[in-house]
Amino acid sequence: MTSTPHLLCVDDDTDILALLTNFFRKHSHIVSTAANSTEMFAILKNQPIDLVIADCVFAFTMCVP
């Protein structure tokens, strides 16, 4: 039996987070959201996540010192 995928959507734009959340929940995924890196790391530390979907600019700034 396959478990339901748990996604983490990360974006500082609440409209984008709502759009992604509605889309993936409609397709039977579990969705958590984070508006910044602090929230993202707290979720990643405490919950098993199958996939992180992040804003490209946000993801780039996380990787570049």
Distance bins in CASP14 RR format, pairs under 12 A and 6 or more apart:
PFRMAT RR
TARGET T0000
AUTHOR 0000-0000-0000
RMODE 2
METHOD distances of the structure
MODEL  1
2 28 0 0 0 0 0 1 0 0 0 0 0
2 50 0 0 0 0 0 1 0 0 0 0 0
3 28 0 0 0 0 0 1 0 0 0 0 0
3 29 0 0 0 0 0 1 0 0 0 0 0
3 30 0 0 0 0 1 0 0 0 0 0 0
3 48 0 0 0 0 1 0 0 0 0 0 0
3 50 0 0 0 0 1 0 0 0 0 0 0
4 24 0 0 0 0 0 1 0 0 0 0 0
4 25 0 0 0 0 0 1 0 0 0 0 0
4 27 0 0 0 0 0 1 0 0 0 0 0
4 28 1 0 0 1 0 0 0 0 0 0 0
4 29 1 0 0 1 0 0 0 0 0 0 0
4 30 1 0 1 0 0 0 0 0 0 0 0
4 31 0 0 0 0 0 1 0 0 0 0 0
4 48 0 0 0 0 0 1 0 0 0 0 0
4 50 0 0 0 0 1 0 0 0 0 0 0
5 24 0 0 0 0 1 0 0 0 0 0 0
5 25 0 0 0 0 0 1 0 0 0 0 0
5 27 0 0 0 0 1 0 0 0 0 0 0
5 28 0 0 0 0 1 0 0 0 0 0 0
5 29 1 0 1 0 0 0 0 0 0 0 0
5 30 1 0 0 1 0 0 0 0 0 0 0
5 31 0 0 0 0 1 0 0 0 0 0 0
5 32 0 0 0 0 0 1 0 0 0 0 0
5 48 0 0 0 0 0 1 0 0 0 0 0
5 49 0 0 0 0 1 0 0 0 0 0 0
5 50 1 0 1 0 0 0 0 0 0 0 0
5 51 1 0 0 1 0 0 0 0 0 0 0
5 52 0 0 0 0 0 1 0 0 0 0 0
5 53 0 0 0 0 0 1 0 0 0 0 0
6 24 0 0 0 0 0 1 0 0 0 0 0
6 25 0 0 0 0 0 1 0 0 0 0 0
6 28 0 0 0 0 0 1 0 0 0 0 0
6 29 1 0 0 1 0 0 0 0 0 0 0
6 30 1 0 1 0 0 0 0 0 0 0 0
6 31 1 0 0 1 0 0 0 0 0 0 0
6 32 1 0 0 1 0 0 0 0 0 0 0
6 33 0 0 0 0 0 1 0 0 0 0 0
6 43 0 0 0 0 1 0 0 0 0 0 0
6 44 0 0 0 0 0 1 0 0 0 0 0
6 46 0 0 0 0 0 1 0 0 0 0 0
6 47 1 0 0 1 0 0 0 0 0 0 0
6 48 1 0 0 1 0 0 0 0 0 0 0
6 49 1 0 1 0 0 0 0 0 0 0 0
6 50 1 0 1 0 0 0 0 0 0 0 0
6 51 1 0 0 1 0 0 0 0 0 0 0
6 52 0 0 0 0 0 1 0 0 0 0 0
6 53 0 0 0 0 0 1 0 0 0 0 0
7 17 0 0 0 0 0 1 0 0 0 0 0
7 20 0 0 0 0 1 0 0 0 0 0 0
7 21 0 0 0 0 1 0 0 0 0 0 0
7 23 0 0 0 0 0 1 0 0 0 0 0
7 24 1 0 1 0 0 0 0 0 0 0 0
7 25 0 0 0 0 1 0 0 0 0 0 0
7 27 0 0 0 0 0 1 0 0 0 0 0
7 28 0 0 0 0 0 1 0 0 0 0 0
7 29 1 0 1 0 0 0 0 0 0 0 0
7 30 1 0 0 1 0 0 0 0 0 0 0
7 31 1 0 1 0 0 0 0 0 0 0 0
7 32 1 0 0 1 0 0 0 0 0 0 0
7 33 0 0 0 0 1 0 0 0 0 0 0
7 34 0 0 0 0 0 1 0 0 0 0 0
7 43 0 0 0 0 0 1 0 0 0 0 0
7 47 0 0 0 0 0 1 0 0 0 0 0
7 48 0 0 0 0 0 1 0 0 0 0 0
7 49 1 0 0 1 0 0 0 0 0 0 0
7 50 1 0 0 1 0 0 0 0 0 0 0
7 51 1 0 1 0 0 0 0 0 0 0 0
7 52 1 0 0 1 0 0 0 0 0 0 0
7 53 1 0 0 1 0 0 0 0 0 0 0
7 54 0 0 0 0 0 1 0 0 0 0 0
8 17 0 0 0 0 0 1 0 0 0 0 0
8 20 0 0 0 0 0 1 0 0 0 0 0
8 21 0 0 0 0 0 1 0 0 0 0 0
8 24 0 0 0 0 0 1 0 0 0 0 0
8 29 0 0 0 0 0 1 0 0 0 0 0
8 30 0 0 0 0 1 0 0 0 0 0 0
8 31 1 0 0 1 0 0 0 0 0 0 0
8 32 1 0 1 0 0 0 0 0 0 0 0
8 33 1 0 0 1 0 0 0 0 0 0 0
8 34 1 0 0 1 0 0 0 0 0 0 0
8 35 0 0 0 0 0 1 0 0 0 0 0
8 37 0 0 0 0 0 1 0 0 0 0 0
8 39 0 0 0 0 1 0 0 0 0 0 0
8 40 1 0 0 1 0 0 0 0 0 0 0
8 41 0 0 0 0 0 1 0 0 0 0 0
8 42 0 0 0 0 0 1 0 0 0 0 0
8 43 1 0 1 0 0 0 0 0 0 0 0
8 44 1 0 0 1 0 0 0 0 0 0 0
8 45 0 0 0 0 0 1 0 0 0 0 0
8 46 0 0 0 0 0 1 0 0 0 0 0
8 47 0 0 0 0 1 0 0 0 0 0 0
8 48 0 0 0 0 0 1 0 0 0 0 0
8 49 1 0 1 0 0 0 0 0 0 0 0
8 50 0 0 0 0 1 0 0 0 0 0 0
8 51 1 0 0 1 0 0 0 0 0 0 0
8 52 1 0 1 0 0 0 0 0 0 0 0
8 53 1 0 0 1 0 0 0 0 0 0 0
8 54 0 0 0 0 1 0 0 0 0 0 0
9 16 0 0 0 0 1 0 0 0 0 0 0
9 17 1 0 1 0 0 0 0 0 0 0 0
9 18 0 0 0 0 1 0 0 0 0 0 0
9 19 0 0 0 0 1 0 0 0 0 0 0
9 20 1 0 1 0 0 0 0 0 0 0 0
9 21 1 0 0 1 0 0 0 0 0 0 0
9 22 0 0 0 0 0 1 0 0 0 0 0
9 23 0 0 0 0 1 0 0 0 0 0 0
9 24 1 0 0 1 0 0 0 0 0 0 0
9 25 0 0 0 0 0 1 0 0 0 0 0
9 29 0 0 0 0 0 1 0 0 0 0 0
9 30 0 0 0 0 0 1 0 0 0 0 0
9 31 1 0 0 1 0 0 0 0 0 0 0
9 32 1 0 0 1 0 0 0 0 0 0 0
9 33 1 0 1 0 0 0 0 0 0 0 0
9 34 1 0 0 1 0 0 0 0 0 0 0
9 35 0 0 0 0 1 0 0 0 0 0 0
9 39 0 0 0 0 0 1 0 0 0 0 0
9 40 0 0 0 0 1 0 0 0 0 0 0
9 43 0 0 0 0 0 1 0 0 0 0 0
9 49 0 0 0 0 0 1 0 0 0 0 0
9 51 0 0 0 0 1 0 0 0 0 0 0
9 52 0 0 0 0 1 0 0 0 0 0 0
9 53 1 0 1 0 0 0 0 0 0 0 0
9 54 1 0 0 1 0 0 0 0 0 0 0
9 55 0 0 0 0 1 0 0 0 0 0 0
9 58 0 0 0 0 0 1 0 0 0 0 0
9 59 0 0 0 0 0 1 0 0 0 0 0
10 16 0 0 0 0 1 0 0 0 0 0 0
10 17 0 0 0 0 1 0 0 0 0 0 0
10 20 0 0 0 0 1 0 0 0 0 0 0
10 21 0 0 0 0 0 1 0 0 0 0 0
10 31 0 0 0 0 0 1 0 0 0 0 0
10 32 0 0 0 0 1 0 0 0 0 0 0
10 33 1 0 0 1 0 0 0 0 0 0 0
10 34 1 0 1 0 0 0 0 0 0 0 0
10 35 1 0 0 1 0 0 0 0 0 0 0
10 36 1 0 0 1 0 0 0 0 0 0 0
10 37 1 0 0 1 0 0 0 0 0 0 0
10 38 0 0 0 0 0 1 0 0 0 0 0
10 39 1 0 0 1 0 0 0 0 0 0 0
10 40 1 0 1 0 0 0 0 0 0 0 0
10 41 0 0 0 0 0 1 0 0 0 0 0
10 42 0 0 0 0 0 1 0 0 0 0 0
10 43 0 0 0 0 1 0 0 0 0 0 0
10 44 0 0 0 0 1 0 0 0 0 0 0
10 49 0 0 0 0 0 1 0 0 0 0 0
10 51 0 0 0 0 0 1 0 0 0 0 0
10 52 1 0 0 1 0 0 0 0 0 0 0
10 53 1 0 0 1 0 0 0 0 0 0 0
10 54 1 0 1 0 0 0 0 0 0 0 0
10 55 1 0 0 1 0 0 0 0 0 0 0
10 56 0 0 0 0 0 1 0 0 0 0 0
10 57 0 0 0 0 0 1 0 0 0 0 0
10 58 1 0 0 1 0 0 0 0 0 0 0
10 59 1 0 0 1 0 0 0 0 0 0 0
10 61 0 0 0 0 0 1 0 0 0 0 0
10 62 0 0 0 0 1 0 0 0 0 0 0
11 17 1 0 1 0 0 0 0 0 0 0 0
11 18 0 0 0 0 1 0 0 0 0 0 0
11 19 0 0 0 0 1 0 0 0 0 0 0
11 20 1 0 0 1 0 0 0 0 0 0 0
11 21 0 0 0 0 0 1 0 0 0 0 0
11 33 1 0 0 1 0 0 0 0 0 0 0
11 34 0 0 0 0 1 0 0 0 0 0 0
11 35 1 0 0 1 0 0 0 0 0 0 0
11 36 0 0 0 0 1 0 0 0 0 0 0
11 37 0 0 0 0 0 1 0 0 0 0 0
11 39 0 0 0 0 0 1 0 0 0 0 0
11 40 0 0 0 0 0 1 0 0 0 0 0
11 52 0 0 0 0 0 1 0 0 0 0 0
11 53 0 0 0 0 1 0 0 0 0 0 0
11 54 1 0 0 1 0 0 0 0 0 0 0
11 55 1 0 1 0 0 0 0 0 0 0 0
11 56 0 0 0 0 1 0 0 0 0 0 0
11 57 0 0 0 0 1 0 0 0 0 0 0
11 58 1 0 0 1 0 0 0 0 0 0 0
11 59 0 0 0 0 1 0 0 0 0 0 0
12 33 0 0 0 0 0 1 0 0 0 0 0
12 34 0 0 0 0 1 0 0 0 0 0 0
12 35 1 0 1 0 0 0 0 0 0 0 0
12 36 1 0 0 1 0 0 0 0 0 0 0
12 37 0 0 0 0 1 0 0 0 0 0 0
12 38 0 0 0 0 0 1 0 0 0 0 0
12 39 0 0 0 0 0 1 0 0 0 0 0
12 40 0 0 0 0 0 1 0 0 0 0 0
12 54 0 0 0 0 0 1 0 0 0 0 0
12 55 1 0 0 1 0 0 0 0 0 0 0
12 57 0 0 0 0 1 0 0 0 0 0 0
12 58 1 0 0 1 0 0 0 0 0 0 0
12 59 0 0 0 0 0 1 0 0 0 0 0
12 61 0 0 0 0 0 1 0 0 0 0 0
13 19 0 0 0 0 1 0 0 0 0 0 0
13 20 0 0 0 0 0 1 0 0 0 0 0
13 33 0 0 0 0 0 1 0 0 0 0 0
13 35 0 0 0 0 1 0 0 0 0 0 0
13 36 0 0 0 0 0 1 0 0 0 0 0
13 54 0 0 0 0 0 1 0 0 0 0 0
13 55 1 0 0 1 0 0 0 0 0 0 0
13 57 0 0 0 0 0 1 0 0 0 0 0
13 58 0 0 0 0 1 0 0 0 0 0 0
14 20 0 0 0 0 0 1 0 0 0 0 0
14 21 0 0 0 0 0 1 0 0 0 0 0
14 33 0 0 0 0 1 0 0 0 0 0 0
14 34 0 0 0 0 0 1 0 0 0 0 0
14 35 1 0 0 1 0 0 0 0 0 0 0
14 36 0 0 0 0 0 1 0 0 0 0 0
14 55 0 0 0 0 0 1 0 0 0 0 0
15 21 0 0 0 0 0 1 0 0 0 0 0
15 22 0 0 0 0 0 1 0 0 0 0 0
15 33 0 0 0 0 0 1 0 0 0 0 0
15 35 0 0 0 0 0 1 0 0 0 0 0
15 55 0 0 0 0 0 1 0 0 0 0 0
16 22 0 0 0 0 0 1 0 0 0 0 0
16 23 0 0 0 0 0 1 0 0 0 0 0
16 33 0 0 0 0 1 0 0 0 0 0 0
16 35 0 0 0 0 0 1 0 0 0 0 0
16 53 0 0 0 0 1 0 0 0 0 0 0
16 54 0 0 0 0 0 1 0 0 0 0 0
16 55 1 0 0 1 0 0 0 0 0 0 0
16 56 0 0 0 0 0 1 0 0 0 0 0
16 57 0 0 0 0 0 1 0 0 0 0 0
16 58 0 0 0 0 0 1 0 0 0 0 0
17 23 0 0 0 0 0 1 0 0 0 0 0
17 24 0 0 0 0 0 1 0 0 0 0 0
17 25 0 0 0 0 0 1 0 0 0 0 0
17 31 0 0 0 0 1 0 0 0 0 0 0
17 32 0 0 0 0 0 1 0 0 0 0 0
17 33 1 0 1 0 0 0 0 0 0 0 0
17 34 0 0 0 0 1 0 0 0 0 0 0
17 35 1 0 0 1 0 0 0 0 0 0 0
17 36 0 0 0 0 0 1 0 0 0 0 0
17 39 0 0 0 0 0 1 0 0 0 0 0
17 40 0 0 0 0 0 1 0 0 0 0 0
17 53 0 0 0 0 1 0 0 0 0 0 0
17 54 0 0 0 0 0 1 0 0 0 0 0
17 55 0 0 0 0 1 0 0 0 0 0 0
17 58 0 0 0 0 0 1 0 0 0 0 0
18 24 0 0 0 0 0 1 0 0 0 0 0
18 25 0 0 0 0 0 1 0 0 0 0 0
18 31 0 0 0 0 0 1 0 0 0 0 0
18 33 0 0 0 0 1 0 0 0 0 0 0
18 35 0 0 0 0 0 1 0 0 0 0 0
19 25 0 0 0 0 0 1 0 0 0 0 0
19 26 0 0 0 0 0 1 0 0 0 0 0
19 31 0 0 0 0 0 1 0 0 0 0 0
19 33 0 0 0 0 0 1 0 0 0 0 0
19 53 0 0 0 0 0 1 0 0 0 0 0
20 26 0 0 0 0 0 1 0 0 0 0 0
20 27 0 0 0 0 0 1 0 0 0 0 0
20 29 0 0 0 0 1 0 0 0 0 0 0
20 31 1 0 0 1 0 0 0 0 0 0 0
20 32 0 0 0 0 0 1 0 0 0 0 0
20 33 1 0 0 1 0 0 0 0 0 0 0
20 34 0 0 0 0 0 1 0 0 0 0 0
20 51 0 0 0 0 0 1 0 0 0 0 0
20 52 0 0 0 0 0 1 0 0 0 0 0
20 53 1 0 0 1 0 0 0 0 0 0 0
20 54 0 0 0 0 0 1 0 0 0 0 0
20 55 0 0 0 0 0 1 0 0 0 0 0
21 27 0 0 0 0 0 1 0 0 0 0 0
21 29 0 0 0 0 1 0 0 0 0 0 0
21 30 0 0 0 0 0 1 0 0 0 0 0
21 31 1 0 1 0 0 0 0 0 0 0 0
21 32 0 0 0 0 1 0 0 0 0 0 0
21 33 1 0 0 1 0 0 0 0 0 0 0
21 34 0 0 0 0 0 1 0 0 0 0 0
21 53 0 0 0 0 0 1 0 0 0 0 0
22 29 0 0 0 0 0 1 0 0 0 0 0
22 31 0 0 0 0 1 0 0 0 0 0 0
22 33 0 0 0 0 0 1 0 0 0 0 0
23 29 0 0 0 0 1 0 0 0 0 0 0
23 31 0 0 0 0 1 0 0 0 0 0 0
23 53 0 0 0 0 0 1 0 0 0 0 0
24 30 0 0 0 0 1 0 0 0 0 0 0
24 31 1 0 1 0 0 0 0 0 0 0 0
24 32 0 0 0 0 0 1 0 0 0 0 0
24 33 0 0 0 0 0 1 0 0 0 0 0
24 50 0 0 0 0 0 1 0 0 0 0 0
24 51 0 0 0 0 1 0 0 0 0 0 0
24 53 0 0 0 0 1 0 0 0 0 0 0
25 31 1 0 1 0 0 0 0 0 0 0 0
25 32 0 0 0 0 0 1 0 0 0 0 0
25 33 0 0 0 0 0 1 0 0 0 0 0
29 49 0 0 0 0 0 1 0 0 0 0 0
29 50 0 0 0 0 1 0 0 0 0 0 0
29 51 0 0 0 0 1 0 0 0 0 0 0
29 53 0 0 0 0 0 1 0 0 0 0 0
30 43 0 0 0 0 0 1 0 0 0 0 0
30 47 0 0 0 0 1 0 0 0 0 0 0
30 48 0 0 0 0 0 1 0 0 0 0 0
30 49 0 0 0 0 1 0 0 0 0 0 0
30 50 0 0 0 0 1 0 0 0 0 0 0
30 51 0 0 0 0 0 1 0 0 0 0 0
31 43 0 0 0 0 0 1 0 0 0 0 0
31 47 0 0 0 0 0 1 0 0 0 0 0
31 49 0 0 0 0 0 1 0 0 0 0 0
31 50 0 0 0 0 0 1 0 0 0 0 0
31 51 0 0 0 0 0 1 0 0 0 0 0
31 52 0 0 0 0 0 1 0 0 0 0 0
31 53 0 0 0 0 1 0 0 0 0 0 0
32 39 0 0 0 0 1 0 0 0 0 0 0
32 40 0 0 0 0 1 0 0 0 0 0 0
32 42 0 0 0 0 0 1 0 0 0 0 0
32 43 1 0 1 0 0 0 0 0 0 0 0
32 44 0 0 0 0 1 0 0 0 0 0 0
32 46 0 0 0 0 1 0 0 0 0 0 0
32 47 1 0 0 1 0 0 0 0 0 0 0
32 48 0 0 0 0 0 1 0 0 0 0 0
32 49 1 0 0 1 0 0 0 0 0 0 0
32 50 0 0 0 0 0 1 0 0 0 0 0
32 51 0 0 0 0 0 1 0 0 0 0 0
32 52 0 0 0 0 1 0 0 0 0 0 0
32 53 0 0 0 0 0 1 0 0 0 0 0
33 39 0 0 0 0 1 0 0 0 0 0 0
33 40 0 0 0 0 1 0 0 0 0 0 0
33 43 0 0 0 0 1 0 0 0 0 0 0
33 47 0 0 0 0 0 1 0 0 0 0 0
33 49 0 0 0 0 0 1 0 0 0 0 0
33 52 0 0 0 0 0 1 0 0 0 0 0
33 53 0 0 0 0 1 0 0 0 0 0 0
33 54 0 0 0 0 0 1 0 0 0 0 0
33 55 0 0 0 0 0 1 0 0 0 0 0
34 40 1 0 1 0 0 0 0 0 0 0 0
34 41 0 0 0 0 1 0 0 0 0 0 0
34 42 1 0 0 1 0 0 0 0 0 0 0
34 43 1 0 1 0 0 0 0 0 0 0 0
34 44 0 0 0 0 1 0 0 0 0 0 0
34 45 0 0 0 0 0 1 0 0 0 0 0
34 46 0 0 0 0 0 1 0 0 0 0 0
34 47 0 0 0 0 0 1 0 0 0 0 0
34 49 0 0 0 0 0 1 0 0 0 0 0
34 52 0 0 0 0 1 0 0 0 0 0 0
34 53 0 0 0 0 0 1 0 0 0 0 0
34 54 0 0 0 0 1 0 0 0 0 0 0
34 55 0 0 0 0 0 1 0 0 0 0 0
34 58 0 0 0 0 1 0 0 0 0 0 0
34 62 0 0 0 0 0 1 0 0 0 0 0
35 42 0 0 0 0 0 1 0 0 0 0 0
35 43 0 0 0 0 0 1 0 0 0 0 0
35 54 0 0 0 0 0 1 0 0 0 0 0
35 55 0 0 0 0 0 1 0 0 0 0 0
35 58 0 0 0 0 1 0 0 0 0 0 0
36 42 0 0 0 0 0 1 0 0 0 0 0
36 43 0 0 0 0 0 1 0 0 0 0 0
36 54 0 0 0 0 0 1 0 0 0 0 0
36 55 0 0 0 0 0 1 0 0 0 0 0
36 58 0 0 0 0 1 0 0 0 0 0 0
36 61 0 0 0 0 0 1 0 0 0 0 0
36 62 0 0 0 0 0 1 0 0 0 0 0
37 43 0 0 0 0 0 1 0 0 0 0 0
37 44 0 0 0 0 0 1 0 0 0 0 0
37 52 0 0 0 0 0 1 0 0 0 0 0
37 54 0 0 0 0 1 0 0 0 0 0 0
37 55 0 0 0 0 0 1 0 0 0 0 0
37 58 1 0 0 1 0 0 0 0 0 0 0
37 59 0 0 0 0 0 1 0 0 0 0 0
37 61 0 0 0 0 1 0 0 0 0 0 0
37 62 1 0 0 1 0 0 0 0 0 0 0
37 63 0 0 0 0 0 1 0 0 0 0 0
38 44 0 0 0 0 0 1 0 0 0 0 0
38 45 0 0 0 0 0 1 0 0 0 0 0
38 62 0 0 0 0 0 1 0 0 0 0 0
39 45 0 0 0 0 0 1 0 0 0 0 0
39 46 0 0 0 0 0 1 0 0 0 0 0
39 47 0 0 0 0 0 1 0 0 0 0 0
39 54 0 0 0 0 0 1 0 0 0 0 0
39 58 0 0 0 0 0 1 0 0 0 0 0
40 46 0 0 0 0 0 1 0 0 0 0 0
40 47 0 0 0 0 0 1 0 0 0 0 0
40 49 0 0 0 0 1 0 0 0 0 0 0
40 52 1 0 0 1 0 0 0 0 0 0 0
40 53 0 0 0 0 0 1 0 0 0 0 0
40 54 1 0 0 1 0 0 0 0 0 0 0
40 55 0 0 0 0 0 1 0 0 0 0 0
40 58 0 0 0 0 1 0 0 0 0 0 0
40 59 0 0 0 0 0 1 0 0 0 0 0
40 62 0 0 0 0 1 0 0 0 0 0 0
41 47 0 0 0 0 0 1 0 0 0 0 0
41 49 0 0 0 0 0 1 0 0 0 0 0
41 52 0 0 0 0 0 1 0 0 0 0 0
41 62 0 0 0 0 1 0 0 0 0 0 0
42 49 0 0 0 0 0 1 0 0 0 0 0
43 49 1 0 0 1 0 0 0 0 0 0 0
43 52 0 0 0 0 1 0 0 0 0 0 0
44 50 0 0 0 0 0 1 0 0 0 0 0
44 51 0 0 0 0 0 1 0 0 0 0 0
44 52 1 0 0 1 0 0 0 0 0 0 0
44 54 0 0 0 0 0 1 0 0 0 0 0
44 62 0 0 0 0 0 1 0 0 0 0 0
52 58 0 0 0 0 0 1 0 0 0 0 0
52 59 0 0 0 0 1 0 0 0 0 0 0
52 62 0 0 0 0 0 1 0 0 0 0 0
53 59 0 0 0 0 1 0 0 0 0 0 0
54 60 0 0 0 0 1 0 0 0 0 0 0
54 61 0 0 0 0 0 1 0 0 0 0 0
54 62 1 0 0 1 0 0 0 0 0 0 0
54 63 0 0 0 0 0 1 0 0 0 0 0
55 61 0 0 0 0 1 0 0 0 0 0 0
55 62 0 0 0 0 1 0 0 0 0 0 0
56 62 0 0 0 0 0 1 0 0 0 0 0
56 63 0 0 0 0 0 1 0 0 0 0 0
57 63 0 0 0 0 0 1 0 0 0 0 0
57 64 0 0 0 0 0 1 0 0 0 0 0
58 64 0 0 0 0 0 1 0 0 0 0 0
END
